[in-house]
Amino acid sequence: MAEAHKRRREARGEDDRTLELVAELRAIGRGRGFLSVHGGKDGRTREIGAELHEKGGKQKMLHAHAAVRAELGPVHARELEAAWDGVGDWWG
């Protein structure tokens, strides 16, 4: 059973590192946020976006974005879009 679950996760691009990165994004969103009050973009958020892009392109970033939106809602999702603007081929 565990092996079948692992294969399904891998088919969706959810390797352990990706899951860690998405969990970190959720924590950033719940905590300090993806953008500063002055419109600055959170550096760690951008690093995570770059790593996701390197691992699987915009598709991997879209999966992470969907996970953030599902847990934190559309306002946080929009902030993440803006924070990732210009990372890889992401346009926020």
PDB file of N, CA, C and O in Angstrom:
ATOM      1  N   MET A   1       0.816  -1.190   0.000  1.00  0.00           N
ATOM      2  CA  MET A   1       0.000   0.000   0.000  1.00  0.00           C
ATOM      3  C   MET A   1       0.863   1.258   0.000  1.00  0.00           C
ATOM      4  O   MET A   1       0.577   2.195  -0.746  1.00  0.00           O
ATOM      5  N   ALA A   2       1.895   1.299   0.807  1.00  0.00           N
ATOM      6  CA  ALA A   2       2.762   2.467   0.878  1.00  0.00           C
ATOM      7  C   ALA A   2       3.448   2.713  -0.461  1.00  0.00           C
ATOM      8  O   ALA A   2       3.631   3.861  -0.867  1.00  0.00           O
ATOM      9  N   GLU A   3       3.822   1.658  -1.133  1.00  0.00           N
ATOM     10  CA  GLU A   3       4.491   1.799  -2.439  1.00  0.00           C
ATOM     11  C   GLU A   3       3.532   2.379  -3.482  1.00  0.00           C
ATOM     12  O   GLU A   3       3.942   3.207  -4.295  1.00  0.00           O
ATOM     13  N   ALA A   4       2.282   1.966  -3.473  1.00  0.00           N
ATOM     14  CA  ALA A   4       1.295   2.505  -4.410  1.00  0.00           C
ATOM     15  C   ALA A   4       1.061   3.989  -4.141  1.00  0.00           C
ATOM     16  O   ALA A   4       0.940   4.784  -5.073  1.00  0.00           O
ATOM     17  N   HIS A   5       0.999   4.357  -2.859  1.00  0.00           N
ATOM     18  CA  HIS A   5       0.834   5.773  -2.494  1.00  0.00           C
ATOM     19  C   HIS A   5       2.031   6.584  -2.988  1.00  0.00           C
ATOM     20  O   HIS A   5       1.867   7.682  -3.520  1.00  0.00           O
ATOM     21  N   LYS A   6       3.214   6.045  -2.814  1.00  0.00           N
ATOM     22  CA  LYS A   6       4.434   6.733  -3.264  1.00  0.00           C
ATOM     23  C   LYS A   6       4.411   6.927  -4.781  1.00  0.00           C
ATOM     24  O   LYS A   6       4.764   8.001  -5.269  1.00  0.00           O
ATOM     25  N   ARG A   7       4.004   5.911  -5.523  1.00  0.00           N
ATOM     26  CA  ARG A   7       3.940   6.027  -6.989  1.00  0.00           C
ATOM     27  C   ARG A   7       2.923   7.087  -7.422  1.00  0.00           C
ATOM     28  O   ARG A   7       3.177   7.842  -8.361  1.00  0.00           O
ATOM     29  N   ARG A   8       1.770   7.144  -6.739  1.00  0.00           N
ATOM     30  CA  ARG A   8       0.760   8.174  -7.065  1.00  0.00           C
ATOM     31  C   ARG A   8       1.305   9.567  -6.782  1.00  0.00           C
ATOM     32  O   ARG A   8       1.114  10.483  -7.581  1.00  0.00           O
ATOM     33  N   ARG A   9       1.979   9.732  -5.654  1.00  0.00           N
ATOM     34  CA  ARG A   9       2.581  11.023  -5.313  1.00  0.00           C
ATOM     35  C   ARG A   9       3.609  11.428  -6.356  1.00  0.00           C
ATOM     36  O   ARG A   9       3.628  12.575  -6.803  1.00  0.00           O
ATOM     37  N   GLU A  10       4.452  10.503  -6.739  1.00  0.00           N
ATOM     38  CA  GLU A  10       5.490  10.801  -7.730  1.00  0.00           C
ATOM     39  C   GLU A  10       4.872  11.142  -9.079  1.00  0.00           C
ATOM     40  O   GLU A  10       5.383  12.011  -9.785  1.00  0.00           O
ATOM     41  N   ALA A  11       3.787  10.479  -9.449  1.00  0.00           N
ATOM     42  CA  ALA A  11       3.108  10.765 -10.711  1.00  0.00           C
ATOM     43  C   ALA A  11       2.559  12.184 -10.727  1.00  0.00           C
ATOM     44  O   ALA A  11       2.475  12.809 -11.784  1.00  0.00           O
ATOM     45  N   ARG A  12       2.183  12.696  -9.548  1.00  0.00           N
ATOM     46  CA  ARG A  12       1.681  14.069  -9.445  1.00  0.00           C
ATOM     47  C   ARG A  12       2.823  15.056  -9.210  1.00  0.00           C
ATOM     48  O   ARG A  12       2.580  16.255  -9.073  1.00  0.00           O
ATOM     49  N   GLY A  13       4.060  14.573  -9.160  1.00  0.00           N
ATOM     50  CA  GLY A  13       5.196  15.456  -8.929  1.00  0.00           C
ATOM     51  C   GLY A  13       5.390  15.825  -7.472  1.00  0.00           C
ATOM     52  O   GLY A  13       6.009  16.844  -7.167  1.00  0.00           O
ATOM     53  N   GLU A  14       4.868  15.008  -6.568  1.00  0.00           N
ATOM     54  CA  GLU A  14       4.921  15.313  -5.139  1.00  0.00           C
ATOM     55  C   GLU A  14       6.013  14.504  -4.439  1.00  0.00           C
ATOM     56  O   GLU A  14       5.722  13.705  -3.550  1.00  0.00           O
ATOM     57  N   ASP A  15       7.246  14.707  -4.832  1.00  0.00           N
ATOM     58  CA  ASP A  15       8.339  14.046  -4.139  1.00  0.00           C
ATOM     59  C   ASP A  15       8.505  14.687  -2.756  1.00  0.00           C
ATOM     60  O   ASP A  15       7.909  15.727  -2.475  1.00  0.00           O
ATOM     61  N   ASP A  16       9.301  14.074  -1.911  1.00  0.00           N
ATOM     62  CA  ASP A  16       9.448  14.559  -0.535  1.00  0.00           C
ATOM     63  C   ASP A  16       9.932  16.002  -0.485  1.00  0.00           C
ATOM     64  O   ASP A  16       9.435  16.789   0.320  1.00  0.00           O
ATOM     65  N   ARG A  17      10.893  16.363  -1.330  1.00  0.00           N
ATOM     66  CA  ARG A  17      11.414  17.733  -1.298  1.00  0.00           C
ATOM     67  C   ARG A  17      10.326  18.733  -1.694  1.00  0.00           C
ATOM     68  O   ARG A  17      10.213  19.795  -1.083  1.00  0.00           O
ATOM     69  N   THR A  18       9.535  18.408  -2.700  1.00  0.00           N
ATOM     70  CA  THR A  18       8.452  19.300  -3.107  1.00  0.00           C
ATOM     71  C   THR A  18       7.455  19.482  -1.973  1.00  0.00           C
ATOM     72  O   THR A  18       7.000  20.598  -1.720  1.00  0.00           O
ATOM     73  N   LEU A  19       7.113  18.403  -1.290  1.00  0.00           N
ATOM     74  CA  LEU A  19       6.187  18.502  -0.165  1.00  0.00           C
ATOM     75  C   LEU A  19       6.759  19.377   0.948  1.00  0.00           C
ATOM     76  O   LEU A  19       6.022  20.132   1.582  1.00  0.00           O
ATOM     77  N   GLU A  20       8.063  19.282   1.191  1.00  0.00           N
ATOM     78  CA  GLU A  20       8.713  20.134   2.186  1.00  0.00           C
ATOM     79  C   GLU A  20       8.622  21.603   1.772  1.00  0.00           C
ATOM     80  O   GLU A  20       8.328  22.468   2.597  1.00  0.00           O
ATOM     81  N   LEU A  21       8.873  21.877   0.502  1.00  0.00           N
ATOM     82  CA  LEU A  21       8.831  23.256   0.011  1.00  0.00           C
ATOM     83  C   LEU A  21       7.423  23.836   0.106  1.00  0.00           C
ATOM     84  O   LEU A  21       7.249  24.992   0.491  1.00  0.00           O
ATOM     85  N   VAL A  22       6.433  23.045  -0.242  1.00  0.00           N
ATOM     86  CA  VAL A  22       5.046  23.506  -0.159  1.00  0.00           C
ATOM     87  C   VAL A  22       4.669  23.760   1.305  1.00  0.00           C
ATOM     88  O   VAL A  22       3.994  24.743   1.611  1.00  0.00           O
ATOM     89  N   ALA A  23       5.100  22.888   2.194  1.00  0.00           N
ATOM     90  CA  ALA A  23       4.827  23.102   3.617  1.00  0.00           C
ATOM     91  C   ALA A  23       5.482  24.393   4.104  1.00  0.00           C
ATOM     92  O   ALA A  23       4.900  25.125   4.904  1.00  0.00           O
ATOM     93  N   GLU A  24       6.685  24.668   3.622  1.00  0.00           N
ATOM     94  CA  GLU A  24       7.359  25.908   4.003  1.00  0.00           C
ATOM     95  C   GLU A  24       6.615  27.124   3.452  1.00  0.00           C
ATOM     96  O   GLU A  24       6.489  28.139   4.139  1.00  0.00           O
ATOM     97  N   LEU A  25       6.125  27.027   2.224  1.00  0.00           N
ATOM     98  CA  LEU A  25       5.328  28.127   1.664  1.00  0.00           C
ATOM     99  C   LEU A  25       4.094  28.390   2.513  1.00  0.00           C
ATOM    100  O   LEU A  25       3.763  29.542   2.796  1.00  0.00           O
ATOM    101  N   ARG A  26       3.421  27.336   2.915  1.00  0.00           N
ATOM    102  CA  ARG A  26       2.233  27.501   3.762  1.00  0.00           C
ATOM    103  C   ARG A  26       2.594  28.212   5.061  1.00  0.00           C
ATOM    104  O   ARG A  26       1.867  29.098   5.511  1.00  0.00           O
ATOM    105  N   ALA A  27       3.713  27.825   5.660  1.00  0.00           N
ATOM    106  CA  ALA A  27       4.148  28.453   6.907  1.00  0.00           C
ATOM    107  C   ALA A  27       4.480  29.931   6.693  1.00  0.00           C
ATOM    108  O   ALA A  27       4.128  30.771   7.521  1.00  0.00           O
ATOM    109  N   ILE A  28       5.145  30.247   5.604  1.00  0.00           N
ATOM    110  CA  ILE A  28       5.459  31.645   5.292  1.00  0.00           C
ATOM    111  C   ILE A  28       4.170  32.432   5.109  1.00  0.00           C
ATOM    112  O   ILE A  28       4.029  33.534   5.638  1.00  0.00           O
ATOM    113  N   GLY A  29       3.230  31.864   4.360  1.00  0.00           N
ATOM    114  CA  GLY A  29       1.960  32.540   4.123  1.00  0.00           C
ATOM    115  C   GLY A  29       1.192  32.798   5.406  1.00  0.00           C
ATOM    116  O   GLY A  29       0.613  33.871   5.578  1.00  0.00           O
ATOM    117  N   ARG A  30       1.181  31.824   6.309  1.00  0.00           N
ATOM    118  CA  ARG A  30       0.476  31.982   7.588  1.00  0.00           C
ATOM    119  C   ARG A  30       1.220  32.949   8.509  1.00  0.00           C
ATOM    120  O   ARG A  30       0.609  33.600   9.357  1.00  0.00           O
ATOM    121  N   GLY A  31       2.534  33.040   8.340  1.00  0.00           N
ATOM    122  CA  GLY A  31       3.347  33.874   9.230  1.00  0.00           C
ATOM    123  C   GLY A  31       3.568  35.264   8.674  1.00  0.00           C
ATOM    124  O   GLY A  31       2.686  36.120   8.728  1.00  0.00           O
ATOM    125  N   ARG A  32       4.752  35.476   8.140  1.00  0.00           N
ATOM    126  CA  ARG A  32       5.139  36.826   7.696  1.00  0.00           C
ATOM    127  C   ARG A  32       4.514  37.242   6.380  1.00  0.00           C
ATOM    128  O   ARG A  32       4.461  38.431   6.067  1.00  0.00           O
ATOM    129  N   GLY A  33       4.041  36.280   5.606  1.00  0.00           N
ATOM    130  CA  GLY A  33       3.433  36.589   4.312  1.00  0.00           C
ATOM    131  C   GLY A  33       4.466  36.591   3.193  1.00  0.00           C
ATOM    132  O   GLY A  33       5.672  36.568   3.436  1.00  0.00           O
ATOM    133  N   PHE A  34       3.970  36.620   1.976  1.00  0.00           N
ATOM    134  CA  PHE A  34       4.816  36.535   0.788  1.00  0.00           C
ATOM    135  C   PHE A  34       5.307  37.903   0.319  1.00  0.00           C
ATOM    136  O   PHE A  34       6.270  38.003  -0.441  1.00  0.00           O
ATOM    137  N   LEU A  35       4.630  38.954   0.785  1.00  0.00           N
ATOM    138  CA  LEU A  35       4.981  40.323   0.407  1.00  0.00           C
ATOM    139  C   LEU A  35       5.099  41.165   1.671  1.00  0.00           C
ATOM    140  O   LEU A  35       4.402  40.929   2.658  1.00  0.00           O
ATOM    141  N   SER A  36       5.991  42.151   1.625  1.00  0.00           N
ATOM    142  CA  SER A  36       6.094  43.073   2.755  1.00  0.00           C
ATOM    143  C   SER A  36       5.033  44.162   2.625  1.00  0.00           C
ATOM    144  O   SER A  36       4.398  44.299   1.580  1.00  0.00           O
ATOM    145  N   VAL A  37       4.853  44.911   3.661  1.00  0.00           N
ATOM    146  CA  VAL A  37       3.893  46.014   3.659  1.00  0.00           C
ATOM    147  C   VAL A  37       4.224  47.004   2.539  1.00  0.00           C
ATOM    148  O   VAL A  37       3.329  47.636   1.978  1.00  0.00           O
ATOM    149  N   HIS A  38       5.493  47.133   2.224  1.00  0.00           N
ATOM    150  CA  HIS A  38       5.947  48.088   1.208  1.00  0.00           C
ATOM    151  C   HIS A  38       6.014  47.470  -0.190  1.00  0.00           C
ATOM    152  O   HIS A  38       6.559  48.080  -1.109  1.00  0.00           O
ATOM    153  N   GLY A  39       5.472  46.282  -0.352  1.00  0.00           N
ATOM    154  CA  GLY A  39       5.421  45.651  -1.666  1.00  0.00           C
ATOM    155  C   GLY A  39       6.642  44.826  -2.031  1.00  0.00           C
ATOM    156  O   GLY A  39       6.732  44.318  -3.149  1.00  0.00           O
ATOM    157  N   GLY A  40       7.587  44.684  -1.100  1.00  0.00           N
ATOM    158  CA  GLY A  40       8.758  43.858  -1.363  1.00  0.00           C
ATOM    159  C   GLY A  40       8.394  42.390  -1.392  1.00  0.00           C
ATOM    160  O   GLY A  40       7.424  41.965  -0.763  1.00  0.00           O
ATOM    161  N   LYS A  41       9.166  41.628  -2.116  1.00  0.00           N
ATOM    162  CA  LYS A  41       8.909  40.193  -2.265  1.00  0.00           C
ATOM    163  C   LYS A  41       9.787  39.422  -1.293  1.00  0.00           C
ATOM    164  O   LYS A  41      10.989  39.673  -1.208  1.00  0.00           O
ATOM    165  N   ASP A  42       9.202  38.494  -0.566  1.00  0.00           N
ATOM    166  CA  ASP A  42       9.932  37.690   0.393  1.00  0.00           C
ATOM    167  C   ASP A  42      10.996  36.861  -0.321  1.00  0.00           C
ATOM    168  O   ASP A  42      10.693  36.114  -1.251  1.00  0.00           O
ATOM    169  N   GLY A  43      12.233  36.998   0.118  1.00  0.00           N
ATOM    170  CA  GLY A  43      13.359  36.318  -0.524  1.00  0.00           C
ATOM    171  C   GLY A  43      13.250  34.804  -0.486  1.00  0.00           C
ATOM    172  O   GLY A  43      13.507  34.142  -1.491  1.00  0.00           O
ATOM    173  N   ARG A  44      12.872  34.246   0.658  1.00  0.00           N
ATOM    174  CA  ARG A  44      12.774  32.787   0.757  1.00  0.00           C
ATOM    175  C   ARG A  44      11.659  32.264  -0.131  1.00  0.00           C
ATOM    176  O   ARG A  44      11.790  31.191  -0.720  1.00  0.00           O
ATOM    177  N   THR A  45      10.567  33.003  -0.235  1.00  0.00           N
ATOM    178  CA  THR A  45       9.476  32.607  -1.125  1.00  0.00           C
ATOM    179  C   THR A  45       9.979  32.509  -2.563  1.00  0.00           C
ATOM    180  O   THR A  45       9.629  31.577  -3.288  1.00  0.00           O
ATOM    181  N   ARG A  46      10.795  33.468  -2.967  1.00  0.00           N
ATOM    182  CA  ARG A  46      11.338  33.464  -4.332  1.00  0.00           C
ATOM    183  C   ARG A  46      12.332  32.311  -4.522  1.00  0.00           C
ATOM    184  O   ARG A  46      12.371  31.697  -5.588  1.00  0.00           O
ATOM    185  N   GLU A  47      13.131  32.018  -3.495  1.00  0.00           N
ATOM    186  CA  GLU A  47      14.062  30.881  -3.572  1.00  0.00           C
ATOM    187  C   GLU A  47      13.295  29.574  -3.754  1.00  0.00           C
ATOM    188  O   GLU A  47      13.681  28.723  -4.556  1.00  0.00           O
ATOM    189  N   ILE A  48      12.215  29.425  -3.007  1.00  0.00           N
ATOM    190  CA  ILE A  48      11.392  28.219  -3.127  1.00  0.00           C
ATOM    191  C   ILE A  48      10.817  28.122  -4.539  1.00  0.00           C
ATOM    192  O   ILE A  48      10.840  27.051  -5.146  1.00  0.00           O
ATOM    193  N   GLY A  49      10.304  29.233  -5.061  1.00  0.00           N
ATOM    194  CA  GLY A  49       9.790  29.245  -6.427  1.00  0.00           C
ATOM    195  C   GLY A  49      10.842  28.828  -7.435  1.00  0.00           C
ATOM    196  O   GLY A  49      10.563  28.059  -8.354  1.00  0.00           O
ATOM    197  N   ALA A  50      12.060  29.342  -7.260  1.00  0.00           N
ATOM    198  CA  ALA A  50      13.149  28.999  -8.180  1.00  0.00           C
ATOM    199  C   ALA A  50      13.487  27.514  -8.104  1.00  0.00           C
ATOM    200  O   ALA A  50      13.731  26.876  -9.128  1.00  0.00           O
ATOM    201  N   GLU A  51      13.500  26.966  -6.893  1.00  0.00           N
ATOM    202  CA  GLU A  51      13.794  25.537  -6.743  1.00  0.00           C
ATOM    203  C   GLU A  51      12.684  24.689  -7.361  1.00  0.00           C
ATOM    204  O   GLU A  51      12.956  23.695  -8.035  1.00  0.00           O
ATOM    205  N   LEU A  52      11.437  25.086  -7.128  1.00  0.00           N
ATOM    206  CA  LEU A  52      10.334  24.350  -7.748  1.00  0.00           C
ATOM    207  C   LEU A  52      10.428  24.417  -9.269  1.00  0.00           C
ATOM    208  O   LEU A  52      10.202  23.418  -9.952  1.00  0.00           O
ATOM    209  N   HIS A  53      10.758  25.585  -9.795  1.00  0.00           N
ATOM    210  CA  HIS A  53      10.880  25.736 -11.247  1.00  0.00           C
ATOM    211  C   HIS A  53      11.998  24.852 -11.784  1.00  0.00           C
ATOM    212  O   HIS A  53      11.850  24.222 -12.831  1.00  0.00           O
ATOM    213  N   GLU A  54      13.104  24.808 -11.073  1.00  0.00           N
ATOM    214  CA  GLU A  54      14.233  23.975 -11.485  1.00  0.00           C
ATOM    215  C   GLU A  54      13.849  22.493 -11.476  1.00  0.00           C
ATOM    216  O   GLU A  54      14.285  21.729 -12.338  1.00  0.00           O
ATOM    217  N   LYS A  55      13.033  22.092 -10.500  1.00  0.00           N
ATOM    218  CA  LYS A  55      12.639  20.689 -10.369  1.00  0.00           C
ATOM    219  C   LYS A  55      11.581  20.268 -11.382  1.00  0.00           C
ATOM    220  O   LYS A  55      11.526  19.102 -11.773  1.00  0.00           O
ATOM    221  N   GLY A  56      10.737  21.212 -11.811  1.00  0.00           N
ATOM    222  CA  GLY A  56       9.654  20.777 -12.690  1.00  0.00           C
ATOM    223  C   GLY A  56       8.982  21.881 -13.480  1.00  0.00           C
ATOM    224  O   GLY A  56       7.866  21.714 -13.973  1.00  0.00           O
ATOM    225  N   GLY A  57       9.661  23.004 -13.599  1.00  0.00           N
ATOM    226  CA  GLY A  57       9.126  24.081 -14.414  1.00  0.00           C
ATOM    227  C   GLY A  57       7.888  24.728 -13.810  1.00  0.00           C
ATOM    228  O   GLY A  57       7.583  24.562 -12.629  1.00  0.00           O
ATOM    229  N   LYS A  58       7.196  25.462 -14.651  1.00  0.00           N
ATOM    230  CA  LYS A  58       6.012  26.185 -14.198  1.00  0.00           C
ATOM    231  C   LYS A  58       4.940  25.235 -13.677  1.00  0.00           C
ATOM    232  O   LYS A  58       4.180  25.598 -12.780  1.00  0.00           O
ATOM    233  N   GLN A  59       4.868  24.030 -14.223  1.00  0.00           N
ATOM    234  CA  GLN A  59       3.865  23.060 -13.774  1.00  0.00           C
ATOM    235  C   GLN A  59       4.026  22.748 -12.286  1.00  0.00           C
ATOM    236  O   GLN A  59       3.041  22.681 -11.552  1.00  0.00           O
ATOM    237  N   LYS A  60       5.261  22.559 -11.849  1.00  0.00           N
ATOM    238  CA  LYS A  60       5.505  22.272 -10.423  1.00  0.00           C
ATOM    239  C   LYS A  60       5.130  23.486  -9.574  1.00  0.00           C
ATOM    240  O   LYS A  60       4.587  23.338  -8.479  1.00  0.00           O
ATOM    241  N   MET A  61       5.420  24.685 -10.081  1.00  0.00           N
ATOM    242  CA  MET A  61       5.043  25.899  -9.364  1.00  0.00           C
ATOM    243  C   MET A  61       3.516  26.013  -9.269  1.00  0.00           C
ATOM    244  O   MET A  61       2.984  26.416  -8.235  1.00  0.00           O
ATOM    245  N   LEU A  62       2.826  25.661 -10.337  1.00  0.00           N
ATOM    246  CA  LEU A  62       1.364  25.720 -10.331  1.00  0.00           C
ATOM    247  C   LEU A  62       0.765  24.765  -9.302  1.00  0.00           C
ATOM    248  O   LEU A  62      -0.217  25.100  -8.640  1.00  0.00           O
ATOM    249  N   HIS A  63       1.352  23.580  -9.165  1.00  0.00           N
ATOM    250  CA  HIS A  63       0.868  22.630  -8.158  1.00  0.00           C
ATOM    251  C   HIS A  63       1.064  23.192  -6.746  1.00  0.00           C
ATOM    252  O   HIS A  63       0.180  23.071  -5.898  1.00  0.00           O
ATOM    253  N   ALA A  64       2.217  23.803  -6.501  1.00  0.00           N
ATOM    254  CA  ALA A  64       2.477  24.405  -5.190  1.00  0.00           C
ATOM    255  C   ALA A  64       1.522  25.562  -4.939  1.00  0.00           C
ATOM    256  O   ALA A  64       0.995  25.712  -3.837  1.00  0.00           O
ATOM    257  N   HIS A  65       1.305  26.368  -5.950  1.00  0.00           N
ATOM    258  CA  HIS A  65       0.377  27.503  -5.833  1.00  0.00           C
ATOM    259  C   HIS A  65      -1.029  26.998  -5.493  1.00  0.00           C
ATOM    260  O   HIS A  65      -1.701  27.572  -4.636  1.00  0.00           O
ATOM    261  N   ALA A  66      -1.472  25.937  -6.154  1.00  0.00           N
ATOM    262  CA  ALA A  66      -2.800  25.378  -5.885  1.00  0.00           C
ATOM    263  C   ALA A  66      -2.905  24.879  -4.448  1.00  0.00           C
ATOM    264  O   ALA A  66      -3.948  25.034  -3.814  1.00  0.00           O
ATOM    265  N   ALA A  67      -1.838  24.285  -3.932  1.00  0.00           N
ATOM    266  CA  ALA A  67      -1.845  23.802  -2.549  1.00  0.00           C
ATOM    267  C   ALA A  67      -1.948  24.972  -1.575  1.00  0.00           C
ATOM    268  O   ALA A  67      -2.668  24.888  -0.580  1.00  0.00           O
ATOM    269  N   VAL A  68      -1.231  26.063  -1.856  1.00  0.00           N
ATOM    270  CA  VAL A  68      -1.312  27.254  -1.000  1.00  0.00           C
ATOM    271  C   VAL A  68      -2.721  27.835  -1.062  1.00  0.00           C
ATOM    272  O   VAL A  68      -3.297  28.185  -0.032  1.00  0.00           O
ATOM    273  N   ARG A  69      -3.267  27.935  -2.255  1.00  0.00           N
ATOM    274  CA  ARG A  69      -4.627  28.487  -2.416  1.00  0.00           C
ATOM    275  C   ARG A  69      -5.653  27.635  -1.665  1.00  0.00           C
ATOM    276  O   ARG A  69      -6.548  28.170  -1.010  1.00  0.00           O
ATOM    277  N   ALA A  70      -5.522  26.313  -1.760  1.00  0.00           N
ATOM    278  CA  ALA A  70      -6.478  25.416  -1.110  1.00  0.00           C
ATOM    279  C   ALA A  70      -6.463  25.584   0.405  1.00  0.00           C
ATOM    280  O   ALA A  70      -7.509  25.504   1.050  1.00  0.00           O
ATOM    281  N   GLU A  71      -5.291  25.816   0.969  1.00  0.00           N
ATOM    282  CA  GLU A  71      -5.210  25.922   2.429  1.00  0.00           C
ATOM    283  C   GLU A  71      -5.378  27.353   2.939  1.00  0.00           C
ATOM    284  O   GLU A  71      -6.011  27.568   3.973  1.00  0.00           O
ATOM    285  N   LEU A  72      -4.822  28.326   2.232  1.00  0.00           N
ATOM    286  CA  LEU A  72      -4.778  29.693   2.757  1.00  0.00           C
ATOM    287  C   LEU A  72      -5.744  30.652   2.082  1.00  0.00           C
ATOM    288  O   LEU A  72      -5.987  31.746   2.592  1.00  0.00           O
ATOM    289  N   GLY A  73      -6.299  30.257   0.937  1.00  0.00           N
ATOM    290  CA  GLY A  73      -7.290  31.091   0.277  1.00  0.00           C
ATOM    291  C   GLY A  73      -6.741  31.961  -0.842  1.00  0.00           C
ATOM    292  O   GLY A  73      -5.534  32.009  -1.081  1.00  0.00           O
ATOM    293  N   PRO A  74      -7.658  32.651  -1.527  1.00  0.00           N
ATOM    294  CA  PRO A  74      -7.285  33.387  -2.736  1.00  0.00           C
ATOM    295  C   PRO A  74      -6.411  34.614  -2.497  1.00  0.00           C
ATOM    296  O   PRO A  74      -5.618  34.973  -3.368  1.00  0.00           O
ATOM    297  N   VAL A  75      -6.531  35.264  -1.350  1.00  0.00           N
ATOM    298  CA  VAL A  75      -5.701  36.445  -1.092  1.00  0.00           C
ATOM    299  C   VAL A  75      -4.234  36.041  -0.983  1.00  0.00           C
ATOM    300  O   VAL A  75      -3.363  36.658  -1.597  1.00  0.00           O
ATOM    301  N   HIS A  76      -3.970  35.010  -0.205  1.00  0.00           N
ATOM    302  CA  HIS A  76      -2.592  34.522  -0.090  1.00  0.00           C
ATOM    303  C   HIS A  76      -2.081  33.999  -1.434  1.00  0.00           C
ATOM    304  O   HIS A  76      -0.918  34.200  -1.784  1.00  0.00           O
ATOM    305  N   ALA A  77      -2.949  33.335  -2.172  1.00  0.00           N
ATOM    306  CA  ALA A  77      -2.540  32.816  -3.481  1.00  0.00           C
ATOM    307  C   ALA A  77      -2.135  33.958  -4.405  1.00  0.00           C
ATOM    308  O   ALA A  77      -1.143  33.842  -5.125  1.00  0.00           O
ATOM    309  N   ARG A  78      -2.875  35.047  -4.398  1.00  0.00           N
ATOM    310  CA  ARG A  78      -2.536  36.197  -5.233  1.00  0.00           C
ATOM    311  C   ARG A  78      -1.221  36.830  -4.786  1.00  0.00           C
ATOM    312  O   ARG A  78      -0.422  37.249  -5.624  1.00  0.00           O
ATOM    313  N   GLU A  79      -0.992  36.901  -3.492  1.00  0.00           N
ATOM    314  CA  GLU A  79       0.282  37.425  -2.992  1.00  0.00           C
ATOM    315  C   GLU A  79       1.445  36.550  -3.425  1.00  0.00           C
ATOM    316  O   GLU A  79       2.513  37.056  -3.768  1.00  0.00           O
ATOM    317  N   LEU A  80       1.242  35.227  -3.410  1.00  0.00           N
ATOM    318  CA  LEU A  80       2.281  34.316  -3.873  1.00  0.00           C
ATOM    319  C   LEU A  80       2.560  34.551  -5.353  1.00  0.00           C
ATOM    320  O   LEU A  80       3.718  34.563  -5.771  1.00  0.00           O
ATOM    321  N   GLU A  81       1.522  34.735  -6.138  1.00  0.00           N
ATOM    322  CA  GLU A  81       1.705  35.035  -7.568  1.00  0.00           C
ATOM    323  C   GLU A  81       2.586  36.262  -7.748  1.00  0.00           C
ATOM    324  O   GLU A  81       3.509  36.257  -8.563  1.00  0.00           O
ATOM    325  N   ALA A  82       2.300  37.307  -6.990  1.00  0.00           N
ATOM    326  CA  ALA A  82       3.066  38.550  -7.108  1.00  0.00           C
ATOM    327  C   ALA A  82       4.509  38.353  -6.637  1.00  0.00           C
ATOM    328  O   ALA A  82       5.440  38.886  -7.240  1.00  0.00           O
ATOM    329  N   ALA A  83       4.689  37.587  -5.563  1.00  0.00           N
ATOM    330  CA  ALA A  83       6.038  37.351  -5.037  1.00  0.00           C
ATOM    331  C   ALA A  83       6.885  36.556  -6.019  1.00  0.00           C
ATOM    332  O   ALA A  83       8.099  36.749  -6.087  1.00  0.00           O
ATOM    333  N   TRP A  84       6.260  35.664  -6.779  1.00  0.00           N
ATOM    334  CA  TRP A  84       6.985  34.837  -7.731  1.00  0.00           C
ATOM    335  C   TRP A  84       7.176  35.503  -9.098  1.00  0.00           C
ATOM    336  O   TRP A  84       7.812  34.926  -9.979  1.00  0.00           O
ATOM    337  N   ASP A  85       6.639  36.692  -9.279  1.00  0.00           N
ATOM    338  CA  ASP A  85       6.747  37.368 -10.578  1.00  0.00           C
ATOM    339  C   ASP A  85       8.203  37.396 -11.049  1.00  0.00           C
ATOM    340  O   ASP A  85       9.082  37.904 -10.353  1.00  0.00           O
ATOM    341  N   GLY A  86       8.439  36.850 -12.225  1.00  0.00           N
ATOM    342  CA  GLY A  86       9.776  36.829 -12.802  1.00  0.00           C
ATOM    343  C   GLY A  86      10.630  35.631 -12.409  1.00  0.00           C
ATOM    344  O   GLY A  86      11.757  35.504 -12.887  1.00  0.00           O
ATOM    345  N   VAL A  87      10.127  34.756 -11.556  1.00  0.00           N
ATOM    346  CA  VAL A  87      10.863  33.537 -11.217  1.00  0.00           C
ATOM    347  C   VAL A  87      10.586  32.514 -12.314  1.00  0.00           C
ATOM    348  O   VAL A  87       9.434  32.163 -12.568  1.00  0.00           O
ATOM    349  N   GLY A  88      11.637  32.043 -12.956  1.00  0.00           N
ATOM    350  CA  GLY A  88      11.450  31.134 -14.089  1.00  0.00           C
ATOM    351  C   GLY A  88      10.594  31.806 -15.135  1.00  0.00           C
ATOM    352  O   GLY A  88      10.878  32.931 -15.546  1.00  0.00           O
ATOM    353  N   ASP A  89       9.553  31.130 -15.568  1.00  0.00           N
ATOM    354  CA  ASP A  89       8.650  31.725 -16.558  1.00  0.00           C
ATOM    355  C   ASP A  89       7.316  32.125 -15.917  1.00  0.00           C
ATOM    356  O   ASP A  89       6.283  32.180 -16.584  1.00  0.00           O
ATOM    357  N   TRP A  90       7.360  32.403 -14.614  1.00  0.00           N
ATOM    358  CA  TRP A  90       6.168  32.816 -13.883  1.00  0.00           C
ATOM    359  C   TRP A  90       5.952  34.311 -14.044  1.00  0.00           C
ATOM    360  O   TRP A  90       6.866  35.109 -13.838  1.00  0.00           O
ATOM    361  N   TRP A  91       4.751  34.674 -14.409  1.00  0.00           N
ATOM    362  CA  TRP A  91       4.369  36.089 -14.493  1.00  0.00           C
ATOM    363  C   TRP A  91       3.247  36.333 -13.521  1.00  0.00           C
ATOM    364  O   TRP A  91       2.167  35.762 -13.674  1.00  0.00           O
ATOM    365  N   GLY A  92       3.470  37.174 -12.513  1.00  0.00           N
ATOM    366  CA  GLY A  92       2.488  37.393 -11.464  1.00  0.00           C
ATOM    367  C   GLY A  92       1.685  38.605 -11.720  1.00  0.00           C
ATOM    368  O   GLY A  92       0.804  38.940 -10.928  1.00  0.00           O
TER     369      GLY A  92
END
